[in-house]
Amino acid sequence: MADIVNLRQARKQKARDEKTRVAEQNRALHGRSKAEKHRDRLNADKAEKFVAGHRLDPSGKDKQ
């Protein structure tokens, strides 16, 4: 005898499995640890301070 399958439940389970698969792919592509985010933020801050320290005076006048 064949197993009875509730098609509604099978369709919902298939949709849940698909969402799980897509979520795993997104985590692999976009997931970064807290330490990686912090490191990148510190590097960006350091670069911004470096650039800001080497900017010329926009007015073109000498400070006296």
MINULUM-204258 format. One record per atom (N, C-alpha, C): residue number from 0; x, y, z; atom name. Coordinates in pm, 1 decimal, padded with zeros to 6 digits. Layout:
// MINULUM-204258
[NUM; [X; Y; Z]; 'CA']
...
This chain:
// MINULUM-204258
[0; [00082.2; -00118.3; 00000.0]; 'N']
[0; [00000.0; 00000.0; 00000.0]; 'CA']
[0; [00087.2; 00125.5; 00000.0]; 'C']
[1; [00041.2; 00229.7; -00060.0]; 'N']
[1; [00116.2; 00354.6; -00070.7]; 'CA']
[1; [00091.0; 00441.5; 00051.5]; 'C']
[2; [00188.4; 00525.2; 00080.4]; 'N']
[2; [00171.9; 00620.2; 00191.2]; 'CA']
[2; [00082.4; 00733.8; 00145.2]; 'C']
[3; [-00001.0; 00777.6; 00235.2]; 'N']
[3; [-00088.4; 00890.6; 00205.8]; 'CA']
[3; [-00009.7; 01018.8; 00232.7]; 'C']
[4; [-00011.3; 01109.6; 00134.4]; 'N']
[4; [00064.2; 01234.2; 00145.4]; 'CA']
[4; [-00033.1; 01350.5; 00138.9]; 'C']
[5; [-00022.7; 01437.5; 00237.8]; 'N']
[5; [-00102.8; 01558.5; 00237.0]; 'CA']
[5; [-00027.6; 01659.7; 00149.6]; 'C']
[6; [-00085.2; 01692.2; 00035.6]; 'N']
[6; [-00016.5; 01779.2; -00060.0]; 'CA']
[6; [00007.1; 01919.3; -00005.5]; 'C']
[7; [-00084.3; 01968.8; 00073.9]; 'N']
[7; [-00068.2; 02102.2; 00132.5]; 'CA']
[7; [00054.3; 02103.9; 00223.5]; 'C']
[8; [00067.4; 02002.1; 00308.3]; 'N']
[8; [00182.5; 01995.7; 00397.9]; 'CA']
[8; [00312.9; 01975.3; 00320.3]; 'C']
[9; [00308.0; 01894.7; 00215.7]; 'N']
[9; [00427.8; 01870.8; 00135.0]; 'CA']
[9; [00471.8; 01999.5; 00066.3]; 'C']
[10; [00377.5; 02078.1; 00016.4]; 'N']
[10; [00410.0; 02204.4; -00050.5]; 'CA']
[10; [00470.6; 02302.9; 00049.1]; 'C']
[11; [00415.3; 02310.5; 00169.8]; 'N']
[11; [00469.6; 02401.4; 00270.8]; 'CA']
[11; [00609.7; 02357.6; 00314.0]; 'C']
[12; [00630.6; 02227.3; 00328.6]; 'N']
[12; [00762.7; 02177.7; 00367.8]; 'CA']
[12; [00865.6; 02207.9; 00259.8]; 'C']
[13; [00826.9; 02193.7; 00134.4]; 'N']
[13; [00916.6; 02224.4; 00023.4]; 'CA']
[13; [00954.1; 02372.6; 00024.8]; 'C']
[14; [00856.8; 02461.0; 00053.3]; 'N']
[14; [00884.0; 02605.2; 00060.4]; 'CA']
[14; [00978.0; 02636.4; 00176.4]; 'C']
[15; [00958.4; 02570.7; 00291.2]; 'N']
[15; [01048.1; 02592.7; 00406.1]; 'CA']
[15; [01189.2; 02547.2; 00373.9]; 'C']
[16; [01201.8; 02433.1; 00307.9]; 'N']
[16; [01334.0; 02382.9; 00270.6]; 'CA']
[16; [01403.8; 02479.0; 00174.3]; 'C']
[17; [01329.3; 02535.0; 00081.2]; 'N']
[17; [01385.6; 02629.8; -00014.8]; 'CA']
[17; [01433.0; 02757.4; 00056.2]; 'C']
[18; [01352.3; 02807.3; 00150.5]; 'N']
[18; [01392.2; 02927.0; 00225.7]; 'CA']
[18; [01518.9; 02900.4; 00306.0]; 'C']
[19; [01530.2; 02781.6; 00363.6]; 'N']
[19; [01648.9; 02745.7; 00440.1]; 'CA']
[19; [01771.4; 02741.7; 00349.7]; 'C']
[20; [01756.3; 02685.8; 00231.0]; 'N']
[20; [01866.9; 02677.2; 00136.5]; 'CA']
[20; [01914.0; 02816.0; 00094.6]; 'C']
[21; [01819.4; 02903.9; 00065.9]; 'N']
[21; [01854.5; 03041.6; 00026.1]; 'CA']
[21; [01921.7; 03114.8; 00141.9]; 'C']
[22; [01873.7; 03093.5; 00264.6]; 'N']
[22; [01933.5; 03158.1; 00380.9]; 'CA']
[22; [02077.7; 03112.3; 00400.7]; 'C']
[23; [02104.7; 02985.3; 00379.0]; 'N']
[23; [02241.7; 02935.3; 00391.4]; 'CA']
[23; [02333.4; 02999.1; 00287.6]; 'C']
[24; [02284.4; 03015.0; 00166.0]; 'N']
[24; [02364.5; 03079.7; 00062.5]; 'CA']
[24; [02392.9; 03225.1; 00099.7]; 'C']
[25; [02292.6; 03296.3; 00150.9]; 'N']
[25; [02311.1; 03436.8; 00188.7]; 'CA']
[25; [02410.3; 03450.0; 00303.5]; 'C']
[26; [02403.7; 03358.6; 00399.8]; 'N']
[26; [02498.8; 03363.4; 00510.7]; 'CA']
[26; [02640.9; 03342.8; 00459.6]; 'C']
[27; [02657.0; 03255.2; 00363.5]; 'N']
[27; [02790.3; 03230.4; 00308.4]; 'CA']
[27; [02841.4; 03351.8; 00231.1]; 'C']
[28; [02752.4; 03419.4; 00159.0]; 'N']
[28; [02793.3; 03533.9; 00078.5]; 'CA']
[28; [02813.2; 03660.1; 00161.3]; 'C']
[29; [02724.5; 03687.8; 00254.2]; 'N']
[29; [02721.4; 03818.0; 00321.7]; 'CA']
[29; [02759.0; 03813.4; 00469.0]; 'C']
[30; [02769.2; 03698.3; 00525.4]; 'N']
[30; [02794.3; 03688.7; 00668.9]; 'CA']
[30; [02936.8; 03724.8; 00704.5]; 'C']
[31; [02951.6; 03809.9; 00801.2]; 'N']
[31; [03082.7; 03844.9; 00854.0]; 'CA']
[31; [03073.1; 03840.9; 01004.9]; 'C']
[32; [03180.7; 03801.5; 01067.1]; 'N']
[32; [03180.9; 03795.5; 01212.8]; 'CA']
[32; [03190.2; 03937.1; 01269.8]; 'C']
[33; [03161.6; 03948.1; 01396.5]; 'N']
[33; [03168.6; 04077.7; 01463.4]; 'CA']
[33; [03311.3; 04132.2; 01460.2]; 'C']
[34; [03408.4; 04043.5; 01474.8]; 'N']
[34; [03548.7; 04084.8; 01472.4]; 'CA']
[34; [03587.2; 04140.2; 01335.0]; 'C']
[35; [03538.1; 04078.2; 01228.4]; 'N']
[35; [03568.5; 04128.0; 01093.7]; 'CA']
[35; [03507.3; 04265.2; 01071.2]; 'C']
[36; [03383.2; 04283.8; 01115.7]; 'N']
[36; [03318.0; 04414.3; 01101.8]; 'CA']
[36; [03394.1; 04520.5; 01179.6]; 'C']
[37; [03437.0; 04487.6; 01300.5]; 'N']
[37; [03509.1; 04582.4; 01385.4]; 'CA']
[37; [03643.2; 04618.7; 01321.6]; 'C']
[38; [03714.6; 04519.0; 01268.1]; 'N']
[38; [03842.7; 04542.9; 01203.6]; 'CA']
[38; [03826.2; 04636.0; 01083.8]; 'C']
[39; [03724.6; 04611.6; 01002.6]; 'N']
[39; [03700.8; 04695.9; 00885.6]; 'CA']
[39; [03664.9; 04838.3; 00925.6]; 'C']
[40; [03586.7; 04852.9; 01032.9]; 'N']
[40; [03548.6; 04985.9; 01081.7]; 'CA']
[40; [03671.8; 05061.2; 01131.7]; 'C']
[41; [03761.5; 04992.6; 01203.5]; 'N']
[41; [03883.4; 05057.7; 01252.2]; 'CA']
[41; [03973.3; 05100.3; 01136.0]; 'C']
[42; [03984.5; 05015.6; 01034.3]; 'N']
[42; [04065.7; 05051.3; 00917.3]; 'CA']
[42; [04008.0; 05171.4; 00844.7]; 'C']
[43; [03876.7; 05178.5; 00833.1]; 'N']
[43; [03813.2; 05291.9; 00765.9]; 'CA']
[43; [03835.7; 05420.3; 00845.9]; 'C']
[44; [03823.7; 05412.4; 00979.0]; 'N']
[44; [03846.9; 05529.4; 01063.7]; 'CA']
[44; [03992.0; 05577.0; 01052.3]; 'C']
[45; [04085.2; 05483.0; 01051.6]; 'N']
[45; [04226.1; 05517.8; 01040.6]; 'CA']
[45; [04254.7; 05585.8; 00906.9]; 'C']
[46; [04198.0; 05533.5; 00800.2]; 'N']
[46; [04218.0; 05592.6; 00668.2]; 'CA']
[46; [04157.5; 05732.8; 00661.5]; 'C']
[47; [04040.8; 05751.7; 00720.8]; 'N']
[47; [03976.4; 05883.5; 00720.9]; 'CA']
[47; [04059.9; 05985.2; 00797.7]; 'C']
[48; [04115.3; 05945.5; 00911.0]; 'N']
[48; [04200.2; 06036.6; 00988.8]; 'CA']
[48; [04326.6; 06073.0; 00911.0]; 'C']
[49; [04380.8; 05975.3; 00840.1]; 'N']
[49; [04501.2; 06001.2; 00760.1]; 'CA']
[49; [04472.6; 06103.1; 00651.5]; 'C']
[50; [04362.6; 06083.5; 00580.8]; 'N']
[50; [04325.9; 06175.5; 00472.5]; 'CA']
[50; [04293.4; 06313.2; 00528.8]; 'C']
[51; [04220.7; 06318.9; 00639.6]; 'N']
[51; [04183.8; 06446.8; 00699.2]; 'CA']
[51; [04307.9; 06523.1; 00745.5]; 'C']
[52; [04407.9; 06451.9; 00790.3]; 'N']
[52; [04530.2; 06516.5; 00835.9]; 'CA']
[52; [04613.7; 06573.6; 00723.0]; 'C']
[53; [04591.2; 06529.5; 00602.1]; 'N']
[53; [04669.7; 06575.7; 00487.9]; 'CA']
[53; [04591.9; 06668.5; 00395.0]; 'C']
[54; [04474.8; 06709.9; 00437.1]; 'N']
[54; [04395.6; 06801.9; 00354.6]; 'CA']
[54; [04456.0; 06941.0; 00358.7]; 'C']
[55; [04442.8; 07008.6; 00249.1]; 'N']
[55; [04487.1; 07147.9; 00242.1]; 'CA']
[55; [04374.4; 07238.0; 00286.8]; 'C']
[56; [04410.0; 07358.2; 00326.3]; 'N']
[56; [04308.9; 07455.4; 00366.6]; 'CA']
[56; [04225.7; 07494.2; 00245.0]; 'C']
[57; [04094.4; 07478.0; 00248.0]; 'N']
[57; [04013.5; 07505.0; 00130.8]; 'CA']
[57; [04007.2; 07652.0; 00092.0]; 'C']
[58; [04031.4; 07742.9; 00183.6]; 'N']
[58; [04021.4; 07886.4; 00153.0]; 'CA']
[58; [04142.1; 07935.4; 00073.0]; 'C']
[59; [04254.2; 07866.7; 00080.8]; 'N']
[59; [04373.7; 07907.3; 00007.5]; 'CA']
[59; [04452.6; 08015.1; 00078.3]; 'C']
[60; [04409.3; 08057.4; 00194.2]; 'N']
[60; [04479.3; 08161.1; 00270.0]; 'CA']
[60; [04571.8; 08095.0; 00371.0]; 'C']
[61; [04682.4; 08163.7; 00398.6]; 'N']
[61; [04772.7; 08113.7; 00501.6]; 'CA']
[61; [04716.7; 08150.9; 00638.4]; 'C']
[62; [04731.0; 08060.0; 00729.2]; 'N']
[62; [04685.7; 08088.5; 00866.1]; 'CA']
[62; [04797.9; 08160.4; 00940.2]; 'C']
[63; [04763.5; 08271.2; 01002.8]; 'N']
[63; [04862.8; 08346.1; 01080.4]; 'CA']
[63; [04806.4; 08391.1; 01210.1]; 'C']
